[in-house]
Amino acid sequence: MAACVPTQRPVFNTPAQLNSAATNCGLALGELVQEEDAQELLFVIREAPSPQERLCIYKFADRNNLKVVLIDDIAIETE
């Protein structure tokens, strides 16, 4: 008989929690983002995060049942 393991719900973190995780992983404030309508996703907005940064981010995401979305190629236009 196979046991079914209930899946954990993703944790929706506050901006303060995300900023704490970001700084713990060597990122700047605001580089980890969650959206209310996609609570299971953790967006990482950083150009070419290092392997150590990625590992830290993935560990945080795993603890919070989140899937990581790396956004590292953003062109921001300024006037």
Backbone bond lengths (Angstrom), bond angles and torsions (degrees), N, CA, C in turn:
res aa  C-N    CA-C-N  psi(-1)  N-CA   C-N-CA  omega(-1)  CA-C   N-CA-C  phi
1 M - - - 1.451 - - 1.531 108.27 -
2 A 1.289 116.36 125.43 1.465 120.84 -179.85 1.516 110.11 -86.68
3 A 1.299 114.57 135.42 1.463 119.70 178.33 1.523 109.09 -88.86
4 C 1.303 115.36 136.30 1.455 120.22 176.78 1.520 108.47 -94.09
5 V 1.304 115.61 127.93 1.452 120.57 177.68 1.519 107.87 -96.95
6 P 1.328 116.44 121.34 1.455 117.60 179.71 1.531 109.78 -66.13
7 T 1.324 115.66 139.89 1.457 119.07 178.99 1.518 109.31 -79.91
8 Q 1.300 114.58 143.30 1.460 120.46 178.61 1.527 109.07 -81.10
9 R 1.296 115.40 145.50 1.463 119.84 177.20 1.522 109.08 -78.65
10 P 1.326 117.24 146.00 1.462 119.55 176.86 1.522 110.65 -64.82
11 V 1.311 115.57 147.13 1.461 121.62 178.52 1.525 108.27 -92.06
12 F 1.328 116.65 126.97 1.464 120.48 175.36 1.526 107.07 -92.51
13 N 1.330 116.41 109.47 1.459 122.70 -174.73 1.520 111.79 -86.22
14 T 1.314 115.16 150.45 1.460 120.86 175.12 1.534 108.44 -75.92
15 P 1.328 117.28 161.23 1.471 118.84 175.27 1.530 112.23 -56.35
16 A 1.315 118.04 -36.52 1.466 121.22 178.97 1.532 110.76 -64.49
17 Q 1.328 117.21 -41.33 1.465 120.73 178.28 1.528 110.89 -65.71
18 L 1.329 116.81 -41.59 1.461 120.84 178.67 1.528 111.05 -65.20
19 N 1.329 117.12 -41.44 1.459 120.20 178.73 1.525 111.06 -66.84
20 S 1.315 117.61 -36.67 1.460 121.09 176.18 1.521 110.62 -63.44
21 A 1.321 116.72 -45.50 1.463 121.13 177.98 1.521 110.14 -63.13
22 A 1.326 116.85 -41.45 1.463 120.72 -179.92 1.523 110.65 -60.14
23 T 1.315 117.41 -49.87 1.464 119.74 -178.23 1.528 111.10 -67.12
24 N 1.338 117.45 -34.55 1.470 120.15 176.43 1.526 111.43 -64.23
25 C 1.331 116.62 -28.74 1.468 121.59 -179.18 1.524 112.62 -93.87
26 G 1.333 117.51 2.65 1.457 120.25 178.78 1.511 114.59 87.12
27 L 1.319 116.96 14.18 1.459 121.58 179.12 1.522 109.20 -98.59
28 A 1.315 115.72 167.55 1.454 121.84 176.66 1.528 109.84 -85.58
29 L 1.321 114.91 161.54 1.466 119.95 176.19 1.515 109.05 -58.66
30 G 1.320 116.78 136.52 1.459 121.88 177.65 1.514 115.12 87.97
31 E 1.340 117.86 -1.15 1.464 119.08 -179.59 1.527 113.06 -86.66
32 L 1.324 117.69 -8.99 1.470 122.53 170.24 1.517 107.35 -112.49
33 V 1.339 116.37 126.99 1.465 120.55 -174.33 1.519 109.52 -137.69
34 Q 1.328 115.73 141.61 1.463 122.19 169.41 1.520 107.89 -124.04
35 E 1.311 115.75 144.51 1.457 121.29 177.22 1.526 108.47 -109.26
36 E 1.303 116.20 140.67 1.464 120.83 -177.79 1.524 112.87 -60.57
37 D 1.337 117.29 -34.31 1.462 119.80 -178.00 1.530 112.92 -84.96
38 A 1.339 117.64 -2.19 1.469 122.08 175.33 1.526 107.99 -140.55
39 Q 1.322 115.73 61.14 1.455 121.54 -171.32 1.522 114.42 -63.63
40 E 1.325 117.33 -19.69 1.466 120.06 -177.93 1.524 112.19 -82.87
41 L 1.341 117.48 -4.33 1.457 121.48 -176.97 1.529 111.25 -106.98
42 L 1.326 115.88 140.15 1.454 122.81 173.95 1.527 106.85 -115.64
43 F 1.314 116.60 110.55 1.461 121.76 -178.46 1.524 109.17 -87.67
44 V 1.322 115.64 131.02 1.459 122.52 177.17 1.519 106.78 -113.02
45 I 1.321 115.33 113.43 1.459 120.69 -176.85 1.527 107.27 -108.06
46 R 1.323 115.09 88.66 1.468 121.89 -177.96 1.515 109.07 -157.23
47 E 1.319 115.55 135.59 1.459 119.77 178.57 1.524 109.61 -77.31
48 A 1.322 115.82 121.93 1.463 124.46 175.17 1.527 113.55 48.79
49 P 1.348 117.83 64.96 1.469 118.23 175.79 1.531 110.18 -61.73
50 S 1.326 115.12 144.39 1.469 120.29 -178.38 1.530 109.67 -69.69
51 P 1.326 117.29 163.33 1.468 119.55 177.04 1.537 112.34 -57.46
52 Q 1.332 117.21 -38.09 1.465 120.17 178.82 1.524 111.33 -66.36
53 E 1.330 116.45 -40.64 1.464 120.35 177.84 1.521 110.47 -64.32
54 R 1.341 116.54 -44.94 1.471 120.22 179.15 1.527 111.07 -61.07
55 L 1.324 117.49 -43.41 1.464 120.52 179.60 1.523 110.49 -60.60
56 C 1.314 117.28 -45.10 1.465 121.71 178.72 1.534 110.77 -61.35
57 I 1.319 116.98 -43.71 1.469 122.04 179.64 1.528 110.20 -62.76
58 Y 1.343 116.48 -46.07 1.464 119.69 -179.44 1.525 111.57 -64.41
59 K 1.322 118.06 -35.22 1.468 120.47 176.99 1.526 110.62 -65.93
60 F 1.339 116.75 -43.32 1.461 120.66 177.08 1.527 110.25 -60.87
61 A 1.329 115.95 -45.44 1.467 120.62 -179.95 1.526 110.80 -62.07
62 D 1.316 116.69 -42.07 1.460 120.68 -179.77 1.528 111.23 -62.62
63 R 1.323 116.81 -43.21 1.477 120.48 178.50 1.520 112.24 -62.47
64 N 1.339 116.13 -27.02 1.463 121.10 -176.74 1.516 113.34 -106.82
65 N 1.350 116.60 11.09 1.471 122.22 178.29 1.524 112.67 56.94
66 L 1.328 115.00 45.06 1.458 121.19 -178.63 1.524 110.47 -115.19
67 K 1.315 115.56 156.43 1.463 122.38 173.77 1.524 107.97 -105.47
68 V 1.324 116.02 132.62 1.459 121.55 -176.15 1.532 110.54 -85.15
69 V 1.323 115.09 134.87 1.458 122.45 173.99 1.527 106.58 -121.79
70 L 1.330 116.41 110.70 1.467 120.85 179.77 1.518 109.86 -87.13
71 I 1.312 115.56 124.82 1.462 121.93 176.46 1.527 105.53 -118.55
72 D 1.332 116.16 97.49 1.455 118.58 -173.49 1.519 113.99 -122.37
73 D 1.300 117.71 12.28 1.458 120.13 179.55 1.527 108.45 -134.57
74 I 1.310 114.96 76.69 1.459 120.57 -176.49 1.536 108.73 -116.00
75 A 1.292 115.77 129.76 1.455 121.02 174.71 1.528 107.54 -101.71
76 I 1.303 116.03 115.91 1.464 120.73 179.79 1.520 107.84 -107.10
77 E 1.314 114.89 117.75 1.463 119.73 -179.34 1.526 109.76 -89.35
78 T 1.307 114.82 136.62 1.456 120.10 175.33 1.520 108.24 -118.04
79 E 1.302 115.00 151.47 1.468 119.31 -178.80 1.496 110.91 -85.86
